[in-house]
Amino acid sequence: MASVTERGLRLGPESVAAHRADLTAFVERAARLDPAAVIRLRARPGGLVAAWAATGFDVLASRAVSGTLRPDDLSVGADELARGLAATDSAGYVNPGFPMDSAWRGALPPVSLLDQEVIRVSAADVSVGVPMRCVFALTAMGFLPQSSEAVAADEIVRVRTLPAWLRIDARFGSVYRRRGDPALVLR
């Protein structure tokens, strides 16, 4: 069993199996999009750990699970993290694998038809377009129900904007799109 101060991820004590299943699904989907995917884990307030993955659509996908992380921010290979998740001990300790922090950074792909606006969302005096790449990322990561029959008429998908980011929260996770110059490096 790993000590509390050992490098790694410790899933929240209330439901280790559920958090492991959630994070495993996220990691497997990211690896399907890119077999060499790098997952960035970052501690969040309130006893949460956010997992981040580049989707290949110039969009980041994120999933949060209950837990703690040591150190508070690290990047690891999706394949190694998947192995660690499969070997999670009864206390919720996950060995995330070899650190790959330098592999997280990368240039974004060139602007393409994926940037076409497929829907415009408005509230009060704010209006924002949602590009196709965000919809593809939501679907590819499994954050939206896969059939129209599984979507209730009152289901909410939240769209939030900040000067530098567009965030879309769906039923099973969130995606983030950097706004502005697409040549910027996501970090």
Biotite code that builds the C-alpha atoms (Angstrom):
import biotite.structure as struc

atoms = struc.array([
    struc.Atom([0.000, 0.000, 0.000], chain_id="A", res_id=1, res_name="MET", atom_name="CA", element="C"),
    struc.Atom([1.277, 3.468, -0.885], chain_id="A", res_id=2, res_name="ALA", atom_name="CA", element="C"),
    struc.Atom([1.927, 6.066, 1.795], chain_id="A", res_id=3, res_name="SER", atom_name="CA", element="C"),
    struc.Atom([-0.096, 9.288, 1.919], chain_id="A", res_id=4, res_name="VAL", atom_name="CA", element="C"),
    struc.Atom([2.987, 11.312, 0.892], chain_id="A", res_id=5, res_name="THR", atom_name="CA", element="C"),
    struc.Atom([3.948, 9.099, -2.071], chain_id="A", res_id=6, res_name="GLU", atom_name="CA", element="C"),
    struc.Atom([3.805, 10.540, -5.573], chain_id="A", res_id=7, res_name="ARG", atom_name="CA", element="C"),
    struc.Atom([0.575, 9.557, -7.280], chain_id="A", res_id=8, res_name="GLY", atom_name="CA", element="C"),
    struc.Atom([-3.178, 9.758, -7.265], chain_id="A", res_id=9, res_name="LEU", atom_name="CA", element="C"),
    struc.Atom([-5.425, 8.685, -4.407], chain_id="A", res_id=10, res_name="ARG", atom_name="CA", element="C"),
    struc.Atom([-9.071, 8.420, -5.404], chain_id="A", res_id=11, res_name="LEU", atom_name="CA", element="C"),
    struc.Atom([-11.730, 9.795, -3.064], chain_id="A", res_id=12, res_name="GLY", atom_name="CA", element="C"),
    struc.Atom([-12.561, 7.516, -0.146], chain_id="A", res_id=13, res_name="PRO", atom_name="CA", element="C"),
    struc.Atom([-16.354, 7.537, -0.573], chain_id="A", res_id=14, res_name="GLU", atom_name="CA", element="C"),
    struc.Atom([-16.520, 5.548, -3.826], chain_id="A", res_id=15, res_name="SER", atom_name="CA", element="C"),
    struc.Atom([-13.158, 4.378, -5.126], chain_id="A", res_id=16, res_name="VAL", atom_name="CA", element="C"),
    struc.Atom([-14.696, 1.984, -7.674], chain_id="A", res_id=17, res_name="ALA", atom_name="CA", element="C"),
    struc.Atom([-16.966, 4.657, -9.199], chain_id="A", res_id=18, res_name="ALA", atom_name="CA", element="C"),
    struc.Atom([-14.164, 7.241, -9.446], chain_id="A", res_id=19, res_name="HIS", atom_name="CA", element="C"),
    struc.Atom([-11.821, 4.620, -10.933], chain_id="A", res_id=20, res_name="ARG", atom_name="CA", element="C"),
    struc.Atom([-14.462, 3.683, -13.524], chain_id="A", res_id=21, res_name="ALA", atom_name="CA", element="C"),
    struc.Atom([-15.069, 7.358, -14.443], chain_id="A", res_id=22, res_name="ASP", atom_name="CA", element="C"),
    struc.Atom([-11.373, 8.135, -14.835], chain_id="A", res_id=23, res_name="LEU", atom_name="CA", element="C"),
    struc.Atom([-10.722, 4.871, -16.687], chain_id="A", res_id=24, res_name="THR", atom_name="CA", element="C"),
    struc.Atom([-13.454, 5.687, -19.237], chain_id="A", res_id=25, res_name="ALA", atom_name="CA", element="C"),
    struc.Atom([-11.961, 9.165, -19.743], chain_id="A", res_id=26, res_name="PHE", atom_name="CA", element="C"),
    struc.Atom([-8.421, 7.815, -20.212], chain_id="A", res_id=27, res_name="VAL", atom_name="CA", element="C"),
    struc.Atom([-9.572, 5.067, -22.608], chain_id="A", res_id=28, res_name="GLU", atom_name="CA", element="C"),
    struc.Atom([-11.472, 7.571, -24.763], chain_id="A", res_id=29, res_name="ARG", atom_name="CA", element="C"),
    struc.Atom([-8.466, 9.897, -24.894], chain_id="A", res_id=30, res_name="ALA", atom_name="CA", element="C"),
    struc.Atom([-6.248, 6.956, -25.893], chain_id="A", res_id=31, res_name="ALA", atom_name="CA", element="C"),
    struc.Atom([-8.697, 5.990, -28.655], chain_id="A", res_id=32, res_name="ARG", atom_name="CA", element="C"),
    struc.Atom([-8.343, 9.489, -30.079], chain_id="A", res_id=33, res_name="LEU", atom_name="CA", element="C"),
    struc.Atom([-4.542, 9.362, -29.763], chain_id="A", res_id=34, res_name="ASP", atom_name="CA", element="C"),
    struc.Atom([-2.671, 6.177, -28.788], chain_id="A", res_id=35, res_name="PRO", atom_name="CA", element="C"),
    struc.Atom([0.182, 8.367, -27.498], chain_id="A", res_id=36, res_name="ALA", atom_name="CA", element="C"),
    struc.Atom([-2.158, 10.621, -25.475], chain_id="A", res_id=37, res_name="ALA", atom_name="CA", element="C"),
    struc.Atom([-0.804, 12.499, -22.487], chain_id="A", res_id=38, res_name="VAL", atom_name="CA", element="C"),
    struc.Atom([-3.149, 13.089, -19.561], chain_id="A", res_id=39, res_name="ILE", atom_name="CA", element="C"),
    struc.Atom([-2.592, 16.083, -17.326], chain_id="A", res_id=40, res_name="ARG", atom_name="CA", element="C"),
    struc.Atom([-3.760, 15.669, -13.750], chain_id="A", res_id=41, res_name="LEU", atom_name="CA", element="C"),
    struc.Atom([-4.284, 18.748, -11.602], chain_id="A", res_id=42, res_name="ARG", atom_name="CA", element="C"),
    struc.Atom([-5.556, 19.049, -8.039], chain_id="A", res_id=43, res_name="ALA", atom_name="CA", element="C"),
    struc.Atom([-8.617, 21.261, -7.618], chain_id="A", res_id=44, res_name="ARG", atom_name="CA", element="C"),
    struc.Atom([-10.108, 22.757, -4.474], chain_id="A", res_id=45, res_name="PRO", atom_name="CA", element="C"),
    struc.Atom([-12.657, 20.715, -2.593], chain_id="A", res_id=46, res_name="GLY", atom_name="CA", element="C"),
    struc.Atom([-10.858, 17.376, -2.821], chain_id="A", res_id=47, res_name="GLY", atom_name="CA", element="C"),
    struc.Atom([-11.135, 16.997, -6.586], chain_id="A", res_id=48, res_name="LEU", atom_name="CA", element="C"),
    struc.Atom([-8.616, 16.038, -9.236], chain_id="A", res_id=49, res_name="VAL", atom_name="CA", element="C"),
    struc.Atom([-9.171, 17.152, -12.830], chain_id="A", res_id=50, res_name="ALA", atom_name="CA", element="C"),
    struc.Atom([-7.883, 15.022, -15.690], chain_id="A", res_id=51, res_name="ALA", atom_name="CA", element="C"),
    struc.Atom([-7.204, 16.860, -18.948], chain_id="A", res_id=52, res_name="TRP", atom_name="CA", element="C"),
    struc.Atom([-6.614, 15.497, -22.452], chain_id="A", res_id=53, res_name="ALA", atom_name="CA", element="C"),
    struc.Atom([-6.057, 17.056, -25.841], chain_id="A", res_id=54, res_name="ALA", atom_name="CA", element="C"),
    struc.Atom([-8.718, 15.720, -28.182], chain_id="A", res_id=55, res_name="THR", atom_name="CA", element="C"),
    struc.Atom([-7.038, 16.339, -31.516], chain_id="A", res_id=56, res_name="GLY", atom_name="CA", element="C"),
    struc.Atom([-9.761, 18.871, -32.353], chain_id="A", res_id=57, res_name="PHE", atom_name="CA", element="C"),
    struc.Atom([-7.814, 21.815, -30.867], chain_id="A", res_id=58, res_name="ASP", atom_name="CA", element="C"),
    struc.Atom([-9.977, 21.386, -27.780], chain_id="A", res_id=59, res_name="VAL", atom_name="CA", element="C"),
    struc.Atom([-9.157, 20.125, -24.322], chain_id="A", res_id=60, res_name="LEU", atom_name="CA", element="C"),
    struc.Atom([-11.448, 17.652, -22.557], chain_id="A", res_id=61, res_name="ALA", atom_name="CA", element="C"),
    struc.Atom([-11.675, 17.458, -18.785], chain_id="A", res_id=62, res_name="SER", atom_name="CA", element="C"),
    struc.Atom([-13.137, 15.099, -16.210], chain_id="A", res_id=63, res_name="ARG", atom_name="CA", element="C"),
    struc.Atom([-13.047, 15.602, -12.434], chain_id="A", res_id=64, res_name="ALA", atom_name="CA", element="C"),
    struc.Atom([-13.018, 12.865, -9.819], chain_id="A", res_id=65, res_name="VAL", atom_name="CA", element="C"),
    struc.Atom([-12.837, 12.959, -6.044], chain_id="A", res_id=66, res_name="SER", atom_name="CA", element="C"),
    struc.Atom([-9.297, 12.490, -4.792], chain_id="A", res_id=67, res_name="GLY", atom_name="CA", element="C"),
    struc.Atom([-5.897, 13.923, -3.992], chain_id="A", res_id=68, res_name="THR", atom_name="CA", element="C"),
    struc.Atom([-2.798, 14.259, -6.141], chain_id="A", res_id=69, res_name="LEU", atom_name="CA", element="C"),
    struc.Atom([0.885, 14.441, -5.339], chain_id="A", res_id=70, res_name="ARG", atom_name="CA", element="C"),
    struc.Atom([2.384, 16.611, -6.777], chain_id="A", res_id=71, res_name="PRO", atom_name="CA", element="C"),
    struc.Atom([-0.575, 18.916, -7.423], chain_id="A", res_id=72, res_name="ASP", atom_name="CA", element="C"),
    struc.Atom([0.042, 19.009, -11.185], chain_id="A", res_id=73, res_name="ASP", atom_name="CA", element="C"),
    struc.Atom([1.552, 16.289, -13.363], chain_id="A", res_id=74, res_name="LEU", atom_name="CA", element="C"),
    struc.Atom([1.309, 14.874, -16.863], chain_id="A", res_id=75, res_name="SER", atom_name="CA", element="C"),
    struc.Atom([1.489, 11.154, -17.628], chain_id="A", res_id=76, res_name="VAL", atom_name="CA", element="C"),
    struc.Atom([0.985, 8.809, -20.551], chain_id="A", res_id=77, res_name="GLY", atom_name="CA", element="C"),
    struc.Atom([-2.598, 7.599, -20.980], chain_id="A", res_id=78, res_name="ALA", atom_name="CA", element="C"),
    struc.Atom([-1.365, 4.008, -21.368], chain_id="A", res_id=79, res_name="ASP", atom_name="CA", element="C"),
    struc.Atom([0.544, 4.081, -18.057], chain_id="A", res_id=80, res_name="GLU", atom_name="CA", element="C"),
    struc.Atom([-2.328, 5.778, -16.232], chain_id="A", res_id=81, res_name="LEU", atom_name="CA", element="C"),
    struc.Atom([-4.731, 3.129, -17.573], chain_id="A", res_id=82, res_name="ALA", atom_name="CA", element="C"),
    struc.Atom([-2.426, 0.393, -16.184], chain_id="A", res_id=83, res_name="ARG", atom_name="CA", element="C"),
    struc.Atom([-2.281, 2.200, -12.844], chain_id="A", res_id=84, res_name="GLY", atom_name="CA", element="C"),
    struc.Atom([-6.061, 2.518, -12.723], chain_id="A", res_id=85, res_name="LEU", atom_name="CA", element="C"),
    struc.Atom([-6.439, -1.204, -13.437], chain_id="A", res_id=86, res_name="ALA", atom_name="CA", element="C"),
    struc.Atom([-4.178, -1.923, -10.447], chain_id="A", res_id=87, res_name="ALA", atom_name="CA", element="C"),
    struc.Atom([-5.830, 0.526, -8.006], chain_id="A", res_id=88, res_name="THR", atom_name="CA", element="C"),
    struc.Atom([-5.459, -0.761, -4.447], chain_id="A", res_id=89, res_name="ASP", atom_name="CA", element="C"),
    struc.Atom([-8.284, -0.950, -1.904], chain_id="A", res_id=90, res_name="SER", atom_name="CA", element="C"),
    struc.Atom([-7.289, 2.420, -0.423], chain_id="A", res_id=91, res_name="ALA", atom_name="CA", element="C"),
    struc.Atom([-7.690, 4.099, -3.822], chain_id="A", res_id=92, res_name="GLY", atom_name="CA", element="C"),
    struc.Atom([-3.984, 4.599, -4.607], chain_id="A", res_id=93, res_name="TYR", atom_name="CA", element="C"),
    struc.Atom([-3.167, 4.827, -8.333], chain_id="A", res_id=94, res_name="VAL", atom_name="CA", element="C"),
    struc.Atom([0.390, 4.830, -9.634], chain_id="A", res_id=95, res_name="ASN", atom_name="CA", element="C"),
    struc.Atom([0.028, 7.207, -12.600], chain_id="A", res_id=96, res_name="PRO", atom_name="CA", element="C"),
    struc.Atom([3.258, 6.122, -14.271], chain_id="A", res_id=97, res_name="GLY", atom_name="CA", element="C"),
    struc.Atom([6.346, 7.997, -15.379], chain_id="A", res_id=98, res_name="PHE", atom_name="CA", element="C"),
    struc.Atom([6.016, 11.817, -15.353], chain_id="A", res_id=99, res_name="PRO", atom_name="CA", element="C"),
    struc.Atom([5.755, 13.315, -18.850], chain_id="A", res_id=100, res_name="MET", atom_name="CA", element="C"),
    struc.Atom([5.323, 16.990, -17.998], chain_id="A", res_id=101, res_name="ASP", atom_name="CA", element="C"),
    struc.Atom([7.402, 18.150, -20.968], chain_id="A", res_id=102, res_name="SER", atom_name="CA", element="C"),
    struc.Atom([5.155, 16.178, -23.357], chain_id="A", res_id=103, res_name="ALA", atom_name="CA", element="C"),
    struc.Atom([2.027, 18.162, -22.477], chain_id="A", res_id=104, res_name="TRP", atom_name="CA", element="C"),
    struc.Atom([2.923, 21.290, -24.449], chain_id="A", res_id=105, res_name="ARG", atom_name="CA", element="C"),
    struc.Atom([2.472, 21.435, -28.173], chain_id="A", res_id=106, res_name="GLY", atom_name="CA", element="C"),
    struc.Atom([1.474, 23.666, -31.023], chain_id="A", res_id=107, res_name="ALA", atom_name="CA", element="C"),
    struc.Atom([-2.161, 23.695, -31.985], chain_id="A", res_id=108, res_name="LEU", atom_name="CA", element="C"),
    struc.Atom([-3.209, 22.459, -35.433], chain_id="A", res_id=109, res_name="PRO", atom_name="CA", element="C"),
    struc.Atom([-3.873, 25.012, -38.162], chain_id="A", res_id=110, res_name="PRO", atom_name="CA", element="C"),
    struc.Atom([-7.309, 26.602, -38.456], chain_id="A", res_id=111, res_name="VAL", atom_name="CA", element="C"),
    struc.Atom([-9.677, 24.439, -40.550], chain_id="A", res_id=112, res_name="SER", atom_name="CA", element="C"),
    struc.Atom([-13.349, 23.840, -41.235], chain_id="A", res_id=113, res_name="LEU", atom_name="CA", element="C"),
    struc.Atom([-13.557, 22.534, -37.676], chain_id="A", res_id=114, res_name="LEU", atom_name="CA", element="C"),
    struc.Atom([-13.737, 26.189, -36.635], chain_id="A", res_id=115, res_name="ASP", atom_name="CA", element="C"),
    struc.Atom([-17.081, 26.747, -38.341], chain_id="A", res_id=116, res_name="GLN", atom_name="CA", element="C"),
    struc.Atom([-19.759, 27.936, -35.963], chain_id="A", res_id=117, res_name="GLU", atom_name="CA", element="C"),
    struc.Atom([-22.520, 25.328, -35.630], chain_id="A", res_id=118, res_name="VAL", atom_name="CA", element="C"),
    struc.Atom([-24.621, 27.020, -32.979], chain_id="A", res_id=119, res_name="ILE", atom_name="CA", element="C"),
    struc.Atom([-24.810, 30.464, -31.388], chain_id="A", res_id=120, res_name="ARG", atom_name="CA", element="C"),
    struc.Atom([-25.702, 30.780, -27.721], chain_id="A", res_id=121, res_name="VAL", atom_name="CA", element="C"),
    struc.Atom([-26.961, 34.037, -26.209], chain_id="A", res_id=122, res_name="SER", atom_name="CA", element="C"),
    struc.Atom([-27.766, 35.298, -22.731], chain_id="A", res_id=123, res_name="ALA", atom_name="CA", element="C"),
    struc.Atom([-28.537, 38.900, -21.856], chain_id="A", res_id=124, res_name="ALA", atom_name="CA", element="C"),
    struc.Atom([-26.120, 40.991, -23.950], chain_id="A", res_id=125, res_name="ASP", atom_name="CA", element="C"),
    struc.Atom([-23.536, 38.197, -24.506], chain_id="A", res_id=126, res_name="VAL", atom_name="CA", element="C"),
    struc.Atom([-23.492, 35.978, -27.590], chain_id="A", res_id=127, res_name="SER", atom_name="CA", element="C"),
    struc.Atom([-20.933, 33.291, -28.428], chain_id="A", res_id=128, res_name="VAL", atom_name="CA", element="C"),
    struc.Atom([-20.528, 30.843, -31.286], chain_id="A", res_id=129, res_name="GLY", atom_name="CA", element="C"),
    struc.Atom([-19.761, 27.192, -30.612], chain_id="A", res_id=130, res_name="VAL", atom_name="CA", element="C"),
    struc.Atom([-17.368, 25.729, -33.205], chain_id="A", res_id=131, res_name="PRO", atom_name="CA", element="C"),
    struc.Atom([-17.738, 22.245, -34.711], chain_id="A", res_id=132, res_name="MET", atom_name="CA", element="C"),
    struc.Atom([-14.462, 21.136, -33.088], chain_id="A", res_id=133, res_name="ARG", atom_name="CA", element="C"),
    struc.Atom([-16.072, 21.520, -29.637], chain_id="A", res_id=134, res_name="CYS", atom_name="CA", element="C"),
    struc.Atom([-19.057, 19.407, -30.680], chain_id="A", res_id=135, res_name="VAL", atom_name="CA", element="C"),
    struc.Atom([-16.706, 16.732, -32.091], chain_id="A", res_id=136, res_name="PHE", atom_name="CA", element="C"),
    struc.Atom([-14.672, 16.738, -28.869], chain_id="A", res_id=137, res_name="ALA", atom_name="CA", element="C"),
    struc.Atom([-17.804, 16.406, -26.700], chain_id="A", res_id=138, res_name="LEU", atom_name="CA", element="C"),
    struc.Atom([-18.958, 13.462, -28.798], chain_id="A", res_id=139, res_name="THR", atom_name="CA", element="C"),
    struc.Atom([-15.567, 11.748, -29.118], chain_id="A", res_id=140, res_name="ALA", atom_name="CA", element="C"),
    struc.Atom([-15.000, 11.885, -25.355], chain_id="A", res_id=141, res_name="MET", atom_name="CA", element="C"),
    struc.Atom([-18.469, 10.459, -24.677], chain_id="A", res_id=142, res_name="GLY", atom_name="CA", element="C"),
    struc.Atom([-19.624, 13.549, -22.779], chain_id="A", res_id=143, res_name="PHE", atom_name="CA", element="C"),
    struc.Atom([-22.961, 13.637, -24.626], chain_id="A", res_id=144, res_name="LEU", atom_name="CA", element="C"),
    struc.Atom([-25.485, 10.793, -24.739], chain_id="A", res_id=145, res_name="PRO", atom_name="CA", element="C"),
    struc.Atom([-24.899, 8.773, -27.902], chain_id="A", res_id=146, res_name="GLN", atom_name="CA", element="C"),
    struc.Atom([-28.521, 8.566, -29.040], chain_id="A", res_id=147, res_name="SER", atom_name="CA", element="C"),
    struc.Atom([-31.240, 11.180, -29.291], chain_id="A", res_id=148, res_name="SER", atom_name="CA", element="C"),
    struc.Atom([-33.550, 8.883, -27.292], chain_id="A", res_id=149, res_name="GLU", atom_name="CA", element="C"),
    struc.Atom([-31.179, 9.174, -24.305], chain_id="A", res_id=150, res_name="ALA", atom_name="CA", element="C"),
    struc.Atom([-31.480, 12.977, -24.186], chain_id="A", res_id=151, res_name="VAL", atom_name="CA", element="C"),
    struc.Atom([-34.317, 14.478, -22.168], chain_id="A", res_id=152, res_name="ALA", atom_name="CA", element="C"),
    struc.Atom([-36.019, 17.543, -23.621], chain_id="A", res_id=153, res_name="ALA", atom_name="CA", element="C"),
    struc.Atom([-34.966, 19.563, -20.557], chain_id="A", res_id=154, res_name="ASP", atom_name="CA", element="C"),
    struc.Atom([-31.309, 18.432, -20.516], chain_id="A", res_id=155, res_name="GLU", atom_name="CA", element="C"),
    struc.Atom([-28.962, 21.363, -20.060], chain_id="A", res_id=156, res_name="ILE", atom_name="CA", element="C"),
    struc.Atom([-25.602, 21.911, -21.760], chain_id="A", res_id=157, res_name="VAL", atom_name="CA", element="C"),
    struc.Atom([-23.953, 24.974, -20.232], chain_id="A", res_id=158, res_name="ARG", atom_name="CA", element="C"),
    struc.Atom([-21.786, 27.299, -22.303], chain_id="A", res_id=159, res_name="VAL", atom_name="CA", element="C"),
    struc.Atom([-19.537, 29.713, -20.451], chain_id="A", res_id=160, res_name="ARG", atom_name="CA", element="C"),
    struc.Atom([-17.073, 32.263, -21.727], chain_id="A", res_id=161, res_name="THR", atom_name="CA", element="C"),
    struc.Atom([-14.149, 34.192, -20.362], chain_id="A", res_id=162, res_name="LEU", atom_name="CA", element="C"),
    struc.Atom([-11.966, 36.510, -22.408], chain_id="A", res_id=163, res_name="PRO", atom_name="CA", element="C"),
    struc.Atom([-9.529, 33.654, -23.168], chain_id="A", res_id=164, res_name="ALA", atom_name="CA", element="C"),
    struc.Atom([-11.685, 30.509, -22.849], chain_id="A", res_id=165, res_name="TRP", atom_name="CA", element="C"),
    struc.Atom([-14.919, 28.904, -24.012], chain_id="A", res_id=166, res_name="LEU", atom_name="CA", element="C"),
    struc.Atom([-16.164, 26.139, -21.701], chain_id="A", res_id=167, res_name="ARG", atom_name="CA", element="C"),
    struc.Atom([-18.950, 23.685, -22.494], chain_id="A", res_id=168, res_name="ILE", atom_name="CA", element="C"),
    struc.Atom([-20.322, 21.498, -19.682], chain_id="A", res_id=169, res_name="ASP", atom_name="CA", element="C"),
    struc.Atom([-22.304, 18.451, -20.789], chain_id="A", res_id=170, res_name="ALA", atom_name="CA", element="C"),
    struc.Atom([-23.780, 15.565, -18.781], chain_id="A", res_id=171, res_name="ARG", atom_name="CA", element="C"),
    struc.Atom([-20.597, 13.475, -18.585], chain_id="A", res_id=172, res_name="PHE", atom_name="CA", element="C"),
    struc.Atom([-17.776, 16.054, -18.733], chain_id="A", res_id=173, res_name="GLY", atom_name="CA", element="C"),
    struc.Atom([-16.500, 19.384, -20.022], chain_id="A", res_id=174, res_name="SER", atom_name="CA", element="C"),
    struc.Atom([-14.439, 20.676, -22.942], chain_id="A", res_id=175, res_name="VAL", atom_name="CA", element="C"),
    struc.Atom([-12.467, 23.902, -23.086], chain_id="A", res_id=176, res_name="TYR", atom_name="CA", element="C"),
    struc.Atom([-11.482, 25.904, -26.162], chain_id="A", res_id=177, res_name="ARG", atom_name="CA", element="C"),
    struc.Atom([-8.938, 28.664, -26.031], chain_id="A", res_id=178, res_name="ARG", atom_name="CA", element="C"),
    struc.Atom([-10.379, 31.784, -27.652], chain_id="A", res_id=179, res_name="ARG", atom_name="CA", element="C"),
    struc.Atom([-8.334, 34.114, -29.807], chain_id="A", res_id=180, res_name="GLY", atom_name="CA", element="C"),
    struc.Atom([-5.184, 33.212, -31.777], chain_id="A", res_id=181, res_name="ASP", atom_name="CA", element="C"),
    struc.Atom([-5.277, 29.457, -32.581], chain_id="A", res_id=182, res_name="PRO", atom_name="CA", element="C"),
    struc.Atom([-1.482, 29.404, -32.862], chain_id="A", res_id=183, res_name="ALA", atom_name="CA", element="C"),
    struc.Atom([-1.148, 29.813, -29.100], chain_id="A", res_id=184, res_name="LEU", atom_name="CA", element="C"),
    struc.Atom([0.045, 26.848, -27.097], chain_id="A", res_id=185, res_name="VAL", atom_name="CA", element="C"),
    struc.Atom([-2.511, 25.366, -24.690], chain_id="A", res_id=186, res_name="LEU", atom_name="CA", element="C"),
    struc.Atom([-1.142, 25.142, -21.187], chain_id="A", res_id=187, res_name="ARG", atom_name="CA", element="C"),
])
